[in-house]
Amino acid sequence: MELVLLIIVIIIALIFEYINGFHDAANAIATVVSTKVLTPRNALLYGAVLNFFGAFFGTHVAKTIGQGLVNAESVTQSVILCALLGAIIWNLITWYFGIPSSSSHALIGGLLGASIVHSGVNTVKISGVLEKVIIPMITSPILGLVIGFMFMLLLVWLFHKSLPDKVNKYFKKLQLVSAGIMAFSHGSNDAQKTMGIITLALFTSGFLKDVNVPIWVIFICALVMTVGTMGGGWKIIRTMGSKVIKLKPIHGFAAETSAAAVILTASHFGIPLSTTHVISTSIMGVGCTMRLSAVKWGLVGNIMVAWIFTIPICIVISGGIYFLFQKIW
C-alpha cells in the first residue's frame, strides 16, 4: 500500500511540474514574444530547451523544499499528496483567470498547510520559512523592480543618441540571449521545487537514507517541465507580455537580464524564489523609466493581491484536503 501511495505521489508531483511549466512559461518567453523577436512557437521551443538545461544547475533549492521548511521526519506520503493537490488547484485557478501567481509559493503553502494539520505548527521550521520564503518574497520583487529600473536607465543613457530603428535591430539580437538566460534561470529554480518534493516522498517512504536528490529525479523533473513549457500558458503570457506595459526589444532585454540575475543568485543560495514575482516587477521597473502611466497599475494591483494571498490560500486548501483525507481514508 505504501508503494502504491508513493507512485501516486510521484505521478501527482509530475503533474504539478507539467502545470508549473505551462503556468510559468510566461516567465521565460512573454517579453520575447510581445516584442516579436521570436514567434510564439519558436519562443516556446527555445524556452523549453533552456528550462531543461537550467534544471541541472544545482540542487540547493530542492534541499530547501525537502528539509528546510518542515521537519522531514514528520511528513507522510498523504501530507505530500495533499500539498501537491492544493498547489495544483490554485495554479489552475490563477491560470484560468490569467493571473501570474507563484507556483513556488503555491507548493510551499500546500506543504505548510498539510504538514500543520498532520503534525501541528511545531513541525514548521520557522527560521527556514522566514529566511528562505518570507524575506525573499518581500525583497525579490523589490530587487526586480529596482534593478530593472536602474538597468533600463543605464541603457537609455548609453543609447539616447542612437536612432530608434537601429537600437531595436541591435536589441532584437541581444534579447535572444537575455530570453535564453531567463529561461535557464527559471529552470534552475522552479524545476528544483518538484525535485525536492519527490525526494522528500522517497525519504519518508524509506527509499532514501537522506534528502539528497537522485539524478533520475533531476532528469525526469527537467523533462516534464520542458514538456509543460511547450504547452504554453497563453493567458498569462498575454498578461505579462503586453497588458502590464507595451514592450520594445530594449525593454525586454532589460527586464529579462535583471530578473535572471536575481533568480540565478537565489538558486545558488537555495532560495525557492518566485520567478513570476521577479520578472513581473522587472517589467514594471523597466516600464517606469518611460513614464509611470505606462504601467497599468490597476492590473498590477490585481496581480499583487494574488501574490499576497497565494501562500495563505494554499495553506487553507491543502490543510482542508488533508483534513478530509483523514476523515475519508
N, C-alpha and C positions, 0 to 999 in steps of 0.2 A: 504493500500500500504506500509506503514511504517513497519507493522508487517511482511509482505512478505519479504521485504528487510532485516529485522533483521534475519529472518530464513535463508535466503540465505547467509548472512554474517557468521552466526554461522556454517553453513554447510561448507563453504569455509575455515573457520578457522580450523575446524576439519580435513579437507583435508590437510591443511598445517601441522597440528600436526602429521598426519599419515606420510606425506612425511618427516617431521623432524625426526620422529622415524627411518625410514629405511635409510635416508640420513646420520644420525649421529649414527647409530648402531655401526659403526666402532669405535667411541669414547670409547665405553664400552668394546667391545669384540675383537677388532682386535689383540691385543697383546696375549690374552689368546688362540686365535685360531692359530696364527702363531707359538707359542711355543708348540702347540699340547697338552696343558694341558687339554683342552676340545675339543670335536668335534664341528664343526660349529653349528649343530642342538642344542646340549646341551648348548653351549655358548649363542646362541640367546635366548633360553628359560630362562636361568639364568639371562642374562642381562635384558630381558623384565620384569621379575618379580620385580627385584630390581629397575628398572626405575620407575615402578608403585608406589612402596612404597616411593621412593625419591621425587615423585611429591607432597607428603603431608608434605614435610619439609619446612613449612612456605609459606608466600605469598609476601615476601618483593620484589622479582624480578617482580612479576605480577603487584604490585602497581607502580613500576618504569615505566614499559611499559605503564600502564593505565593512569598515570597522571604526570610522571616525565620528559617526553621528549617533549611533545607538550601540549598546552592548551586544556584540555578535552572538555571545553565548545564550542570550535570552530571546533570540529571534528564531521563529519556526518557519516551515515552508508555507503554512497558511498565512502568516504575517506578511511574508514577501508577496504571496499571491494577491492578497487584498491591497497591498501598497501599489502594486502594478495596475490593478483594476481601477483604483481611484485615480491614478495618474492618466490612464488611458481615457477614462470618461471625461476628465477635464480637458485633455488635449483635443478630443473630438468636438467638445462644445465650443472651445475657442477657435478651432479650425473652421467650424461651420459658420461662425459669425465673422471670420476673417480677422480675428484679434491675435496679434503676435505675442502671445504669452510665453512663459518659460516652461519648456518640457523638463528642464532640470529641477526647477522648484516644484513642479507638479510631482515628480518622482520623490523628491526629498520630503515634501509634505505628506505624500502617501506612506512613506516608510515611517515617519514620525507618528502619524495617526494610528496606523495598525499596531505599531510597537507599544504605544501608550495604552491602548485598550487591552492589549495582551498582557503586558508586564507592569504597567503603571508608569508614571512620569519619571521615576528614578532610573529607568532604562536609557533615557536620553542623556547623551554626553553634552551637557550644556555648553561647556567651553568649546567643544568641537563645532557645535551648531553656530555658536556666536562668532567664532573666528573664521570658520570656513563657509558659512552661509549668510548670516545676518549682516555682518560688516561688509563683505563683498557685495551683497545685494544692494546696499546703500551706496558704497563707494564706486563700484564698477560703472554704473550708469553715469555718475558724475564725471569719472575719468573719461568715459567715451565722449561725453558732451564737450568737456574742456579740451581734450586732445584733438578732437575733430575740429573744434572752433579754431584753436591755435594753429593747427597744421594747415587748415584752409586759408587762414590769414597769411601764413608764410607763402603759400603758393600764389595767392593774389598779389602779394608784394613782388614776388620773383617774376611773374608773367604779366603784370598790369600793362606793360608797354607792347606786348605781343598782339598780333591780330587774332581775333576770336576763332576764326576758321582754322588757323594754324595751331592754336592751343588745343582745340577739340581733336584735331587729327593726331597730335602728339600724345594726348592723354587717352585716346582710344586704345593705343598700343600699350601704354602703361597700365591701363585698367585691366587688361588681360592678366597682368602679373599680380596686381592687387586683389583681383577677384579670386585668383588661384590661391594666394596666401590666405585669404579669408576662408575659403572652403577647407583648406588644410587645417587651419586653426579650429574651425568648427568641429572637424572630425577628431582633432586632438583632445577636445574637451567633452563634447556630447556623447561620442561613442563609448567613452570610458564609463559613463554612468550605468549603462546596462551591463557592461563587463563586471562592475562592482556588485551589482545585484545578483547576477548569475553565480559569481564566485562566492558570495555570501550564502546563496542557496546550496551550493556544493559543500561548503564548510559546515553548515547546520545539519546537513544530511550525513556527514561523516566521510564524504568522498575526498575531502581535502583536509590536511592537518593544520593549515594556516590560511589566511586570507590573501594569498598571492595568486595573481591572475594567470591561469594556464594559457599557453599560446593559442590553443584551438578556440578558446573563448574570445580572445582578441580577434582572431581571423573571422569567426562567424558573425560577431557583432559588427565588424567593419564591413563585411559583405552585405548584411541585412540593411544597415544604414545606407549603403550605396544604392541598393535597390529601392529603398524608400525615397531617397533623394530624387531618383529618376522618376518617381511618381509625381513629384512636384505639387506643393500646396498652393495652387494658383490664387486663391482668395487672399492669402497672407502676402504672397509675392506682390500682388497689386497694391495692397495697403502699404507695404514697406517701400516699394519702388516708385510710386507716383502719388499716393494720397497724402503722405506726410509733407513732402516738398517735391518740386519738379527738378530732376537732376540732369546735369550735363556730365560728360566724362570726367572732367577735373573734380567735380563734386563727388562722383562715385569713387574715384581713386583716393581722395582724401578720407572719405568715410570708411572705406574698406581697410585701408592701411592703418588708420587709427584704431579701429576695432580689433583687427588681427593682432596688433602689438599688445593690447590689453589681454586678449584671450590666451595667446601663447605664453605670456608671462604667468597667468593664472594656472594654466595647465602644468607648467614647470613646478609650481609650488603646491600642486594638488588641490586647487580650489575649484569646486564644481560650479563654475560661473554660468550665468545665464547669457549665452551668446546672443539671444534675442534682445535682451536689455542693452547690451553693449553696442551692437550695430544700429539699433534704433536711435539711441541717444547720440551716436556718432553722426548719423544722418541729420539729426536735429541741430547739432553743433555746427555742422557744415552749412546748413540752411540759414542759421542765424547770421552768418557772415554776409549774406546777401541783404537781408533785412528781416526783422523779427516777424513781420507779417507774412514772410514767405513760408513759414511753418504753420501748418493748420493745427492750431493749439487745441481746438475742440476735440479733434481726433486723438491728439496726443494725450489729452486728459482721459479719454476712454481707455487708451492703452495702459496708462499708468494705474488706473483702477484695477485692471486685470493683474498687473504686476503685484500690487499690494495684497490682493486677496487670493492669489494662487496658492500659496503655502497654507494659509488657514482653511481655505475651502477644501483643499486636498486632504488635509488632516481630518476634517469632518467626514468627507466622503469615504476615505479608506477606513477610518475608525468605525463608521456606520456599517460598512460592508463586513468588516471583521466581526462586529457585534452580531450581525445577522448570521454570519458564517458559523459562529459558535452556537447559536440557537438552533440552527438547522442541522449541522453536521453531527 
